[in-house]
Amino acid sequence: MKRKLLLFATILLLSTIYAFAQTGNTGPLTWKLNQNTGILTISGEGDMPDYIWAPWFDYRDSIKTVIIENGVTRIGGGAFYFHKNLKTVIIPNSVKSIRGNAFFVCETLSSLIIPNSVIEIGKSAFMFSGLTSINIPNSVINIGKTAFSSCLNLVSINVDNDNPNYSSLEGVLFNKNKTTLICCPGGKTGKYVIPNGVVTIFESAFLECNKITEIEIPNSVSSIMSRAFENCFSLASITLPSGINSIERRTFSSCYSLSSINIPNTVKSIGGSAFSKCLSLNSIVIPSSVTSIGSEAFSACESLTSITNLNPNPVKIDFITFVYVNISEIVLKVPSSSVSLYKNTDVWKDFIIEGIEVGINEPIQDVSNLKIYPNPTTGKICISFDDIESDLNLWDITFFDMNGRKLCKNNDFVLEITNHITIDISHFPNGIYFLQIKNNIVKILKQ
């Protein structure tokens, strides 16, 4: 009887141990999960495969710690995909690559150490993870796009000073010489000023930075890639530089708080879904330079009440460019000479069309000995001419952009009146403008 009881207890103990321990092979490696402690151990030598579903995926809710032993050279793509309870990961110095989606949606993974052996961090490797900060060692020479995007608690990405390809400034990830802004961490708050010298804002660079309220872009920027500011829910203010020639696909999609935006007159195309779901956008001016507008560019912009399109020739758009927008209640302002064209063009004809006067007439010289300097200018302009009056309103000084839009007048930008008038246009993007003094119009180049 005692033997039977002992045998029964042994079987029960073994079955209990078996129930809480799972093991298997994956490529050249072996994995073992203790479900009682939540520790997954991966051992052996060689590369971990890429996965659609890792062999331990069904037990992911019980995995709290991953120990990768020395000898493993790669963390496979999707290895810990949606492991929402994973808190600790130990990576050995033998690992050279962290593949794409490796820690995708590891919401409770707040920190880990990337060893100096790692050369590659794959696309979306830590996307939607719970990281609060991350240090990139000097060994890393390739970081895939969106590797650290949508990490809402991430406040700093710090790169070793000796890294040959990457750098960081104030917790933001750049290429080595800081001409490309690659990733702003999702935990950044308030206003962010992009450093002067940046030329390119990389794809999805500010994706889901939903605590940023204002972004200042320097005139050095000439390229803003697709999805750059997508899902910046709190972004209410942004000024685009005059050097860009396109607004790419989904650039401002789901920027719920963005109520207005100034599109510079250098932009030639607006990509698909560029402003989709900008729920607060109530008006927009499309400059005459725009010759292409993509599908769903303004879809679900439910607050739109007014659009000014300065192109005299209606741009061909499809019916879903403004899908989920009641365009029959929106005022469309177009050049007066083009009203009939817009009223006979598909989609545009369904707006409430109004004609406006745009453009700048040829200069009529009637101010004696007019001098404007410096021109080109970086900000301040001096104006001198005979019989200068102390009453500024007598001179009717007005500042226009290339499309004939009035930007400011008299006291809006005049600094002082002495023996000359000084005006300040430093807050406007670089480009070509026109200054009107009475009936005299002069081209101004700001650079």
C-alpha positions as a LaTeX table, in Angstrom:
\begin{tabular}{lrrr}
\hline
Residue & $x$ (\AA) & $y$ (\AA) & $z$ (\AA) \\
\hline
Met1 & 0.00 & 0.00 & 0.00 \\
Lys2 & 2.84 & 2.39 & 0.90 \\
Arg3 & 4.51 & 1.64 & $-2.43$ \\
Lys4 & 1.30 & 2.45 & $-4.29$ \\
Leu5 & 0.94 & 5.74 & $-2.42$ \\
Leu6 & 4.58 & 6.62 & $-3.12$ \\
Leu7 & 4.16 & 5.80 & $-6.80$ \\
Phe8 & 0.99 & 7.89 & $-6.96$ \\
Ala9 & 2.73 & 10.87 & $-5.27$ \\
Thr10 & 5.68 & 10.59 & $-7.66$ \\
Ile11 & 3.38 & 10.56 & $-10.68$ \\
Leu12 & 1.44 & 13.54 & $-9.29$ \\
Leu13 & 4.65 & 15.47 & $-8.66$ \\
Leu14 & 5.98 & 14.74 & $-12.16$ \\
Ser15 & 2.69 & 15.73 & $-13.74$ \\
Thr16 & 2.72 & 18.99 & $-11.77$ \\
Ile17 & 6.27 & 19.74 & $-12.87$ \\
Tyr18 & 5.39 & 18.87 & $-16.46$ \\
Ala19 & 2.36 & 21.15 & $-16.31$ \\
Phe20 & 4.53 & 24.11 & $-15.32$ \\
Ala21 & 7.51 & 23.38 & $-17.62$ \\
Gln22 & 7.47 & 23.60 & $-21.39$ \\
Thr23 & 10.48 & 22.86 & $-23.58$ \\
Gly24 & 11.31 & 22.61 & $-27.25$ \\
Asn25 & 13.74 & 23.33 & $-30.06$ \\
Thr26 & 13.78 & 26.37 & $-32.30$ \\
Gly27 & 16.32 & 26.28 & $-35.11$ \\
Pro28 & 19.68 & 25.35 & $-33.54$ \\
Leu29 & 18.50 & 26.54 & $-30.13$ \\
Thr30 & 16.59 & 25.09 & $-27.19$ \\
Trp31 & 13.94 & 26.87 & $-25.16$ \\
Lys32 & 12.55 & 26.10 & $-21.72$ \\
Leu33 & 9.72 & 27.85 & $-19.95$ \\
Asn34 & 8.99 & 27.56 & $-16.25$ \\
Gln35 & 5.40 & 28.70 & $-16.07$ \\
Asn36 & 5.56 & 28.79 & $-12.30$ \\
Thr37 & 8.29 & 31.46 & $-12.25$ \\
Gly38 & 7.50 & 32.98 & $-15.67$ \\
Ile39 & 11.14 & 32.57 & $-16.80$ \\
Leu40 & 11.83 & 31.63 & $-20.43$ \\
Thr41 & 15.40 & 30.50 & $-21.08$ \\
Ile42 & 16.81 & 30.23 & $-24.60$ \\
Ser43 & 20.16 & 28.48 & $-25.00$ \\
Gly44 & 22.47 & 27.02 & $-27.63$ \\
Glu45 & 24.65 & 28.45 & $-30.37$ \\
Gly46 & 23.52 & 30.24 & $-33.52$ \\
Asp47 & 20.68 & 32.38 & $-34.84$ \\
Met48 & 17.18 & 32.37 & $-33.45$ \\
Pro49 & 14.79 & 32.03 & $-36.44$ \\
Asp50 & 12.31 & 34.68 & $-37.50$ \\
Tyr51 & 8.76 & 33.85 & $-36.50$ \\
Ile52 & 5.17 & 34.37 & $-37.45$ \\
Trp53 & 4.34 & 32.78 & $-34.10$ \\
Ala54 & 7.17 & 31.74 & $-31.79$ \\
Pro55 & 6.86 & 28.21 & $-30.30$ \\
Trp56 & 6.24 & 29.74 & $-26.85$ \\
Phe57 & 3.62 & 32.20 & $-28.13$ \\
Asp58 & 0.70 & 30.30 & $-26.59$ \\
Tyr59 & 2.30 & 30.78 & $-23.16$ \\
Arg60 & 3.13 & 34.46 & $-23.66$ \\
Asp61 & 0.86 & 35.72 & $-20.85$ \\
Ser62 & 2.87 & 33.76 & $-18.29$ \\
Ile63 & 6.29 & 34.93 & $-19.54$ \\
Lys64 & 7.72 & 37.67 & $-17.33$ \\
Thr65 & 11.47 & 37.21 & $-17.79$ \\
Val66 & 13.51 & 36.13 & $-20.81$ \\
Ile67 & 17.07 & 34.92 & $-20.33$ \\
Ile68 & 19.01 & 34.53 & $-23.57$ \\
Glu69 & 22.17 & 32.60 & $-22.84$ \\
Asn70 & 25.61 & 33.24 & $-24.29$ \\
Gly71 & 26.03 & 31.62 & $-27.68$ \\
Val72 & 22.77 & 32.89 & $-29.18$ \\
Thr73 & 23.72 & 35.26 & $-32.00$ \\
Arg74 & 20.34 & 36.64 & $-33.11$ \\
Ile75 & 16.98 & 37.49 & $-31.56$ \\
Gly76 & 14.48 & 36.42 & $-34.19$ \\
Gly77 & 11.90 & 38.64 & $-35.80$ \\
Gly78 & 8.62 & 38.55 & $-33.87$ \\
Ala79 & 10.23 & 36.45 & $-31.13$ \\
Phe80 & 8.37 & 38.19 & $-28.30$ \\
Tyr81 & 5.55 & 39.73 & $-30.31$ \\
Phe82 & 2.66 & 40.79 & $-28.04$ \\
His83 & 4.29 & 39.49 & $-24.86$ \\
Lys84 & 2.45 & 42.08 & $-22.78$ \\
Asn85 & 3.63 & 40.80 & $-19.38$ \\
Leu86 & 7.33 & 40.63 & $-20.27$ \\
Lys87 & 9.24 & 42.85 & $-17.84$ \\
Thr88 & 12.87 & 41.71 & $-17.98$ \\
Val89 & 15.12 & 40.65 & $-20.85$ \\
Ile90 & 18.75 & 39.63 & $-20.48$ \\
Ile91 & 20.72 & 39.81 & $-23.75$ \\
Pro92 & 24.26 & 38.34 & $-23.88$ \\
Asn93 & 27.28 & 39.78 & $-25.66$ \\
Ser94 & 27.02 & 37.06 & $-28.31$ \\
Val95 & 23.89 & 38.64 & $-29.86$ \\
Lys96 & 24.63 & 40.64 & $-33.03$ \\
Ser97 & 21.13 & 41.28 & $-34.34$ \\
Ile98 & 17.71 & 42.16 & $-32.88$ \\
Arg99 & 15.35 & 41.50 & $-35.74$ \\
Gly100 & 12.18 & 43.35 & $-36.72$ \\
Asn101 & 9.16 & 43.22 & $-34.38$ \\
Ala102 & 11.22 & 41.28 & $-31.84$ \\
Phe103 & 9.67 & 43.12 & $-28.87$ \\
Phe104 & 6.59 & 44.57 & $-30.61$ \\
Val105 & 3.87 & 45.52 & $-28.06$ \\
Cys106 & 5.87 & 44.44 & $-25.00$ \\
Glu107 & 3.93 & 46.96 & $-22.96$ \\
Thr108 & 5.51 & 46.27 & $-19.55$ \\
Leu109 & 9.10 & 46.10 & $-20.82$ \\
Ser110 & 10.36 & 49.40 & $-19.40$ \\
Ser111 & 14.10 & 48.91 & $-19.78$ \\
Leu112 & 16.78 & 46.61 & $-21.14$ \\
Ile113 & 20.48 & 46.77 & $-21.91$ \\
Ile114 & 21.57 & 46.43 & $-25.53$ \\
Pro115 & 25.09 & 44.95 & $-25.40$ \\
Asn116 & 27.98 & 46.35 & $-27.40$ \\
Ser117 & 27.92 & 43.31 & $-29.66$ \\
Val118 & 24.65 & 44.28 & $-31.38$ \\
Ile119 & 25.11 & 45.59 & $-34.93$ \\
Glu120 & 21.50 & 45.72 & $-36.15$ \\
Ile121 & 18.15 & 46.71 & $-34.63$ \\
Gly122 & 15.36 & 45.78 & $-37.02$ \\
Lys123 & 12.22 & 47.55 & $-38.20$ \\
Ser124 & 9.64 & 48.11 & $-35.43$ \\
Ala125 & 11.80 & 46.05 & $-33.06$ \\
Phe126 & 10.56 & 47.86 & $-29.94$ \\
Met127 & 7.47 & 49.56 & $-31.36$ \\
Phe128 & 4.64 & 50.00 & $-28.82$ \\
Ser129 & 6.88 & 48.76 & $-26.01$ \\
Gly130 & 6.93 & 50.22 & $-22.50$ \\
Leu131 & 10.52 & 51.49 & $-22.71$ \\
Thr132 & 11.21 & 54.69 & $-20.80$ \\
Ser133 & 14.77 & 55.20 & $-22.07$ \\
Ile134 & 17.22 & 53.29 & $-24.24$ \\
Asn135 & 20.98 & 53.47 & $-24.79$ \\
Ile136 & 22.36 & 52.69 & $-28.25$ \\
Pro137 & 25.96 & 51.38 & $-28.08$ \\
Asn138 & 28.66 & 52.32 & $-30.56$ \\
Ser139 & 28.43 & 48.88 & $-32.24$ \\
Val140 & 24.99 & 49.54 & $-33.77$ \\
Ile141 & 25.31 & 50.57 & $-37.42$ \\
Asn142 & 21.78 & 49.94 & $-38.66$ \\
Ile143 & 18.46 & 50.89 & $-37.05$ \\
Gly144 & 15.30 & 50.00 & $-38.95$ \\
Lys145 & 12.49 & 52.51 & $-39.34$ \\
Thr146 & 9.98 & 52.78 & $-36.49$ \\
Ala147 & 12.31 & 50.71 & $-34.29$ \\
Phe148 & 11.37 & 52.88 & $-31.29$ \\
Ser149 & 8.17 & 54.49 & $-32.56$ \\
Ser150 & 4.90 & 54.64 & $-30.60$ \\
Cys151 & 6.65 & 54.00 & $-27.28$ \\
Leu152 & 4.48 & 56.39 & $-25.30$ \\
Asn153 & 6.63 & 56.32 & $-22.15$ \\
Leu154 & 9.94 & 56.70 & $-23.96$ \\
Val155 & 11.52 & 60.06 & $-23.09$ \\
Ser156 & 15.08 & 59.59 & $-24.32$ \\
Ile157 & 17.07 & 57.69 & $-26.92$ \\
Asn158 & 20.74 & 58.04 & $-26.05$ \\
Val159 & 23.50 & 57.17 & $-28.51$ \\
Asp160 & 27.11 & 56.47 & $-27.59$ \\
Asn161 & 29.33 & 59.34 & $-28.76$ \\
Asp162 & 31.58 & 56.89 & $-30.63$ \\
Asn163 & 28.78 & 55.44 & $-32.73$ \\
Pro164 & 29.77 & 55.89 & $-36.41$ \\
Asn165 & 26.25 & 56.22 & $-37.88$ \\
Tyr166 & 23.97 & 57.70 & $-35.25$ \\
Ser167 & 23.81 & 60.47 & $-32.66$ \\
Ser168 & 21.33 & 61.93 & $-30.20$ \\
Leu169 & 20.47 & 65.37 & $-28.93$ \\
Glu170 & 18.09 & 66.00 & $-26.04$ \\
Gly171 & 16.97 & 62.39 & $-26.25$ \\
Val172 & 16.09 & 62.52 & $-29.97$ \\
Leu173 & 17.68 & 60.12 & $-32.48$ \\
Phe174 & 19.57 & 61.57 & $-35.47$ \\
Asn175 & 22.03 & 60.36 & $-38.06$ \\
Lys176 & 25.67 & 61.01 & $-37.20$ \\
Asn177 & 25.93 & 64.58 & $-38.53$ \\
Lys178 & 22.40 & 65.49 & $-37.40$ \\
Thr179 & 21.08 & 66.27 & $-40.88$ \\
Thr180 & 18.31 & 63.65 & $-40.55$ \\
Leu181 & 15.94 & 63.49 & $-37.59$ \\
Ile182 & 15.13 & 59.79 & $-37.32$ \\
Cys183 & 12.97 & 59.36 & $-34.22$ \\
Cys184 & 11.53 & 61.62 & $-31.55$ \\
Pro185 & 10.61 & 59.53 & $-28.49$ \\
Gly186 & 6.90 & 59.23 & $-27.82$ \\
Gly187 & 7.16 & 60.56 & $-24.27$ \\
Lys188 & 8.31 & 64.05 & $-25.34$ \\
Thr189 & 5.96 & 66.79 & $-24.12$ \\
Gly190 & 5.12 & 70.41 & $-24.97$ \\
Lys191 & 7.04 & 72.31 & $-27.63$ \\
Tyr192 & 9.91 & 70.79 & $-29.57$ \\
Val193 & 12.32 & 72.87 & $-31.65$ \\
Ile194 & 14.05 & 70.94 & $-34.43$ \\
Pro195 & 17.72 & 71.99 & $-34.52$ \\
Asn196 & 18.89 & 74.19 & $-37.37$ \\
Gly197 & 20.88 & 72.16 & $-39.90$ \\
Val198 & 18.42 & 69.29 & $-40.09$ \\
Val199 & 17.61 & 68.64 & $-43.75$ \\
Thr200 & 15.32 & 65.60 & $-43.56$ \\
Ile201 & 12.59 & 64.58 & $-41.15$ \\
Phe202 & 12.53 & 60.81 & $-41.52$ \\
Glu203 & 9.50 & 58.63 & $-42.14$ \\
Ser204 & 7.35 & 58.32 & $-38.99$ \\
Ala205 & 9.87 & 60.42 & $-37.04$ \\
Phe206 & 7.18 & 61.84 & $-34.71$ \\
Leu207 & 4.69 & 58.97 & $-35.06$ \\
Glu208 & 2.37 & 58.95 & $-32.05$ \\
Cys209 & 4.23 & 61.69 & $-30.17$ \\
Asn210 & 0.83 & 62.57 & $-28.82$ \\
Lys211 & 2.06 & 64.77 & $-25.95$ \\
Ile212 & 3.81 & 67.31 & $-28.19$ \\
Thr213 & 1.74 & 70.46 & $-28.71$ \\
Glu214 & 4.00 & 72.54 & $-30.97$ \\
Ile215 & 6.85 & 71.84 & $-33.36$ \\
Glu216 & 9.18 & 74.47 & $-34.79$ \\
Ile217 & 10.86 & 73.47 & $-38.05$ \\
Pro218 & 13.92 & 75.38 & $-39.28$ \\
Asn219 & 14.27 & 76.58 & $-42.86$ \\
Ser220 & 17.13 & 74.12 & $-43.36$ \\
Val221 & 14.56 & 71.31 & $-43.69$ \\
Ser222 & 13.82 & 70.48 & $-47.32$ \\
Ser223 & 12.30 & 67.01 & $-46.99$ \\
Ile224 & 9.55 & 65.70 & $-44.70$ \\
Met225 & 8.92 & 62.02 & $-45.30$ \\
Ser226 & 5.63 & 60.14 & $-45.09$ \\
Arg227 & 3.81 & 59.69 & $-41.77$ \\
Ala228 & 6.26 & 62.09 & $-40.12$ \\
Phe229 & 3.68 & 63.56 & $-37.70$ \\
Glu230 & 0.96 & 60.92 & $-37.84$ \\
Asn231 & $-1.08$ & 60.45 & $-34.66$ \\
Cys232 & 0.35 & 63.53 & $-32.95$ \\
Phe233 & $-3.01$ & 63.98 & $-31.27$ \\
Ser234 & $-2.09$ & 67.12 & $-29.29$ \\
Leu235 & $-0.14$ & 68.93 & $-32.03$ \\
Ala236 & $-1.90$ & 72.28 & $-32.40$ \\
Ser237 & 0.76 & 74.41 & $-34.09$ \\
Ile238 & 3.39 & 73.78 & $-36.75$ \\
Thr239 & 4.98 & 76.00 & $-39.40$ \\
Leu240 & 6.25 & 74.35 & $-42.54$ \\
Pro241 & 9.50 & 75.64 & $-44.09$ \\
Ser242 & 9.48 & 77.09 & $-47.58$ \\
Gly243 & 12.06 & 74.62 & $-48.88$ \\
Ile244 & 9.78 & 71.58 & $-49.04$ \\
Asn245 & 8.11 & 70.65 & $-52.33$ \\
Ser246 & 5.68 & 67.99 & $-51.14$ \\
Ile247 & 3.51 & 66.95 & $-48.22$ \\
Glu248 & 3.84 & 63.20 & $-48.27$ \\
Arg249 & 1.36 & 60.40 & $-47.57$ \\
Arg250 & $-0.23$ & 60.51 & $-44.09$ \\
Thr251 & 2.15 & 63.26 & $-42.92$ \\
Phe252 & $-0.43$ & 64.85 & $-40.59$ \\
Ser253 & $-2.99$ & 62.05 & $-40.42$ \\
Ser254 & $-4.91$ & 61.99 & $-37.12$ \\
Cys255 & $-3.43$ & 65.24 & $-35.81$ \\
Tyr256 & $-6.69$ & 65.87 & $-33.99$ \\
Ser257 & $-5.76$ & 69.26 & $-32.50$ \\
Leu258 & $-4.34$ & 70.89 & $-35.64$ \\
Ser259 & $-6.76$ & 73.70 & $-36.54$ \\
Ser260 & $-4.78$ & 75.44 & $-39.29$ \\
Ile261 & $-1.57$ & 75.09 & $-41.26$ \\
Asn262 & 0.34 & 77.30 & $-43.66$ \\
Ile263 & 1.32 & 75.36 & $-46.78$ \\
Pro264 & 4.29 & 77.14 & $-48.37$ \\
Asn265 & 4.10 & 78.11 & $-52.02$ \\
Thr266 & 6.93 & 75.71 & $-52.88$ \\
Val267 & 4.72 & 72.65 & $-52.33$ \\
Lys268 & 3.70 & 70.90 & $-55.55$ \\
Ser269 & 1.91 & 67.81 & $-54.23$ \\
Ile270 & $-0.21$ & 66.79 & $-51.26$ \\
Gly271 & $-0.09$ & 63.03 & $-50.69$ \\
Gly272 & $-2.84$ & 60.57 & $-49.94$ \\
Ser273 & $-4.38$ & 60.89 & $-46.46$ \\
Ala274 & $-1.95$ & 63.74 & $-45.75$ \\
Phe275 & $-4.48$ & 65.51 & $-43.49$ \\
Ser276 & $-6.99$ & 62.71 & $-42.92$ \\
Lys277 & $-8.76$ & 62.80 & $-39.55$ \\
Cys278 & $-7.47$ & 66.27 & $-38.69$ \\
Leu279 & $-10.65$ & 66.74 & $-36.73$ \\
Ser280 & $-10.00$ & 70.38 & $-35.72$ \\
Leu281 & $-8.83$ & 71.64 & $-39.11$ \\
Asn282 & $-11.33$ & 74.39 & $-39.98$ \\
Ser283 & $-9.64$ & 76.13 & $-42.89$ \\
Ile284 & $-6.79$ & 75.60 & $-45.29$ \\
Val285 & $-5.15$ & 77.55 & $-48.09$ \\
Ile286 & $-3.85$ & 75.51 & $-51.02$ \\
Pro287 & $-1.21$ & 77.55 & $-52.89$ \\
Ser288 & $-1.16$ & 77.85 & $-56.66$ \\
Ser289 & 1.98 & 75.70 & $-56.78$ \\
Val290 & 0.01 & 72.54 & $-55.86$ \\
Thr291 & $-0.71$ & 70.44 & $-58.93$ \\
Ser292 & $-1.45$ & 67.07 & $-57.30$ \\
Ile293 & $-3.72$ & 66.11 & $-54.38$ \\
Gly294 & $-3.85$ & 62.45 & $-53.34$ \\
Ser295 & $-6.73$ & 60.19 & $-52.42$ \\
Glu296 & $-8.31$ & 60.84 & $-48.99$ \\
Ala297 & $-5.99$ & 63.82 & $-48.49$ \\
Phe298 & $-8.65$ & 65.61 & $-46.40$ \\
Ser299 & $-10.88$ & 62.70 & $-45.43$ \\
Ala300 & $-12.80$ & 62.98 & $-42.15$ \\
Cys301 & $-11.76$ & 66.62 & $-41.62$ \\
Glu302 & $-15.12$ & 67.20 & $-40.04$ \\
Ser303 & $-14.52$ & 70.79 & $-38.90$ \\
Leu304 & $-13.64$ & 72.19 & $-42.33$ \\
Thr305 & $-15.68$ & 75.26 & $-43.19$ \\
Ser306 & $-13.44$ & 77.05 & $-45.69$ \\
Ile307 & $-10.88$ & 76.13 & $-48.35$ \\
Thr308 & $-8.94$ & 78.63 & $-50.44$ \\
Asn309 & $-7.50$ & 77.10 & $-53.58$ \\
Leu310 & $-5.26$ & 79.58 & $-55.38$ \\
Asn311 & $-4.55$ & 77.40 & $-58.40$ \\
Pro312 & $-6.36$ & 78.92 & $-61.41$ \\
Asn313 & $-6.61$ & 75.43 & $-62.92$ \\
Pro314 & $-8.61$ & 72.91 & $-60.86$ \\
Val315 & $-6.45$ & 69.98 & $-59.78$ \\
Lys316 & $-8.02$ & 66.63 & $-60.65$ \\
Ile317 & $-9.11$ & 64.82 & $-57.47$ \\
Asp318 & $-11.21$ & 61.72 & $-56.83$ \\
Phe319 & $-14.44$ & 61.59 & $-54.87$ \\
Ile320 & $-12.78$ & 60.23 & $-51.71$ \\
Thr321 & $-10.30$ & 63.09 & $-51.41$ \\
Phe322 & $-12.86$ & 64.70 & $-49.07$ \\
Val323 & $-14.69$ & 61.51 & $-48.00$ \\
Tyr324 & $-16.61$ & 61.87 & $-44.71$ \\
Val325 & $-16.69$ & 65.64 & $-45.22$ \\
Asn326 & $-19.90$ & 67.44 & $-46.11$ \\
Ile327 & $-18.41$ & 69.50 & $-48.93$ \\
Ser328 & $-21.78$ & 70.93 & $-49.93$ \\
Glu329 & $-21.56$ & 73.13 & $-46.81$ \\
Ile330 & $-17.93$ & 74.23 & $-47.28$ \\
Val331 & $-16.97$ & 77.52 & $-48.93$ \\
Leu332 & $-14.37$ & 77.10 & $-51.65$ \\
Lys333 & $-12.57$ & 80.33 & $-52.55$ \\
Val334 & $-10.85$ & 80.33 & $-55.94$ \\
Pro335 & $-9.44$ & 82.98 & $-58.29$ \\
Ser336 & $-12.35$ & 84.97 & $-59.72$ \\
Ser337 & $-11.26$ & 84.18 & $-63.26$ \\
Ser338 & $-11.51$ & 80.44 & $-62.51$ \\
Val339 & $-14.95$ & 80.22 & $-60.89$ \\
Ser340 & $-16.58$ & 78.75 & $-64.00$ \\
Leu341 & $-13.80$ & 76.15 & $-64.32$ \\
Tyr342 & $-14.28$ & 74.95 & $-60.76$ \\
Lys343 & $-18.08$ & 74.89 & $-61.19$ \\
Asn344 & $-17.61$ & 72.46 & $-64.07$ \\
Thr345 & $-15.01$ & 70.18 & $-62.49$ \\
Asp346 & $-15.94$ & 66.98 & $-60.67$ \\
Val347 & $-15.88$ & 67.13 & $-56.87$ \\
Trp348 & $-14.88$ & 70.83 & $-56.79$ \\
Lys349 & $-18.26$ & 71.75 & $-58.28$ \\
Asp350 & $-20.02$ & 70.38 & $-55.18$ \\
Phe351 & $-18.52$ & 73.08 & $-52.90$ \\
Ile352 & $-19.97$ & 76.55 & $-52.32$ \\
Ile353 & $-17.72$ & 78.38 & $-54.77$ \\
Glu354 & $-16.73$ & 82.02 & $-54.32$ \\
Gly355 & $-14.36$ & 84.10 & $-56.42$ \\
Ile356 & $-11.51$ & 86.10 & $-54.89$ \\
Glu357 & $-8.94$ & 88.47 & $-56.34$ \\
Val358 & $-5.38$ & 87.17 & $-56.13$ \\
Gly359 & $-2.03$ & 88.07 & $-57.60$ \\
Ile360 & 0.29 & 91.06 & $-57.66$ \\
Asn361 & 0.17 & 93.70 & $-60.37$ \\
Glu362 & 3.26 & 95.05 & $-62.06$ \\
Pro363 & 5.04 & 97.77 & $-60.05$ \\
Ile364 & 3.99 & 101.39 & $-60.58$ \\
Gln365 & 6.82 & 103.65 & $-59.53$ \\
Asp366 & 5.46 & 106.69 & $-57.67$ \\
Val367 & 7.67 & 106.92 & $-54.57$ \\
Ser368 & 10.70 & 109.17 & $-54.97$ \\
Asn369 & 14.16 & 107.63 & $-54.56$ \\
Leu370 & 12.86 & 104.40 & $-53.00$ \\
Lys371 & 15.58 & 102.28 & $-51.41$ \\
Ile372 & 15.04 & 98.86 & $-49.80$ \\
Tyr373 & 17.99 & 97.10 & $-48.18$ \\
Pro374 & 19.32 & 94.54 & $-47.54$ \\
Asn375 & 17.66 & 92.52 & $-50.28$ \\
Pro376 & 18.06 & 89.54 & $-50.05$ \\
Thr377 & 17.48 & 89.66 & $-46.29$ \\
Thr378 & 17.55 & 87.29 & $-43.35$ \\
Gly379 & 14.88 & 89.16 & $-41.43$ \\
Lys380 & 15.03 & 92.96 & $-41.12$ \\
Ile381 & 14.52 & 95.37 & $-44.01$ \\
Cys382 & 15.16 & 99.10 & $-44.12$ \\
Ile383 & 13.03 & 101.32 & $-46.37$ \\
Ser384 & 14.02 & 104.88 & $-47.22$ \\
Phe385 & 12.58 & 107.41 & $-49.67$ \\
Asp386 & 11.99 & 111.16 & $-49.98$ \\
Asp387 & 9.44 & 112.96 & $-47.79$ \\
Ile388 & 9.07 & 110.14 & $-45.30$ \\
Glu389 & 6.04 & 110.66 & $-43.10$ \\
Ser390 & 5.83 & 109.98 & $-39.39$ \\
Asp391 & 2.28 & 108.75 & $-39.86$ \\
Leu392 & 2.79 & 105.19 & $-41.05$ \\
Asn393 & $-0.78$ & 104.78 & $-42.27$ \\
Leu394 & $-0.15$ & 107.37 & $-44.95$ \\
Trp395 & 2.24 & 105.00 & $-46.65$ \\
Asp396 & 0.13 & 101.79 & $-46.63$ \\
Ile397 & 3.02 & 99.31 & $-46.38$ \\
Thr398 & 1.77 & 95.77 & $-47.10$ \\
Phe399 & 3.56 & 92.41 & $-47.31$ \\
Phe400 & 2.38 & 89.66 & $-49.72$ \\
Asp401 & 3.45 & 86.12 & $-50.55$ \\
Met402 & 3.91 & 84.72 & $-54.05$ \\
Asn403 & 0.21 & 83.90 & $-54.31$ \\
Gly404 & $-0.86$ & 87.45 & $-53.53$ \\
Arg405 & $-2.02$ & 86.66 & $-50.01$ \\
Lys406 & $-1.73$ & 89.60 & $-47.66$ \\
Leu407 & 0.47 & 88.51 & $-44.75$ \\
Cys408 & 0.80 & 91.71 & $-42.72$ \\
Lys409 & 0.40 & 95.44 & $-42.93$ \\
Asn410 & 1.87 & 98.55 & $-41.28$ \\
Asn411 & 2.06 & 98.10 & $-37.50$ \\
Asp412 & 1.97 & 94.31 & $-37.83$ \\
Phe413 & 5.65 & 94.26 & $-38.72$ \\
Val414 & 7.11 & 97.79 & $-38.57$ \\
Leu415 & 9.73 & 98.15 & $-35.83$ \\
Glu416 & 10.53 & 101.87 & $-36.02$ \\
Ile417 & 10.30 & 105.05 & $-38.07$ \\
Thr418 & 13.28 & 107.44 & $-38.04$ \\
Asn419 & 14.94 & 108.65 & $-41.21$ \\
His420 & 13.93 & 105.28 & $-42.58$ \\
Ile421 & 11.37 & 102.56 & $-41.81$ \\
Thr422 & 12.53 & 99.23 & $-40.40$ \\
Ile423 & 10.34 & 96.16 & $-40.79$ \\
Asp424 & 10.83 & 92.62 & $-39.48$ \\
Ile425 & 9.95 & 89.53 & $-41.56$ \\
Ser426 & 12.21 & 87.10 & $-39.69$ \\
His427 & 9.26 & 84.94 & $-38.61$ \\
Phe428 & 8.30 & 84.15 & $-42.20$ \\
Pro429 & 9.77 & 81.13 & $-44.04$ \\
Asn430 & 12.51 & 81.70 & $-46.61$ \\
Gly431 & 11.20 & 82.46 & $-50.08$ \\
Ile432 & 10.06 & 85.16 & $-52.48$ \\
Tyr433 & 7.69 & 87.87 & $-51.25$ \\
Phe434 & 6.40 & 91.26 & $-52.40$ \\
Leu435 & 6.46 & 94.54 & $-50.49$ \\
Gln436 & 3.91 & 97.17 & $-51.50$ \\
Ile437 & 4.40 & 100.84 & $-50.59$ \\
Lys438 & 1.54 & 102.90 & $-51.92$ \\
Asn439 & 1.43 & 101.74 & $-55.55$ \\
Asn440 & 5.05 & 100.64 & $-55.63$ \\
Ile441 & 5.68 & 96.89 & $-55.44$ \\
Val442 & 9.14 & 95.38 & $-54.91$ \\
Lys443 & 10.16 & 91.73 & $-54.91$ \\
Ile444 & 11.86 & 90.65 & $-51.64$ \\
Leu445 & 13.99 & 87.54 & $-51.23$ \\
Lys446 & 14.19 & 86.18 & $-47.69$ \\
Gln447 & 16.92 & 83.61 & $-47.12$ \\
\hline
\end{tabular}
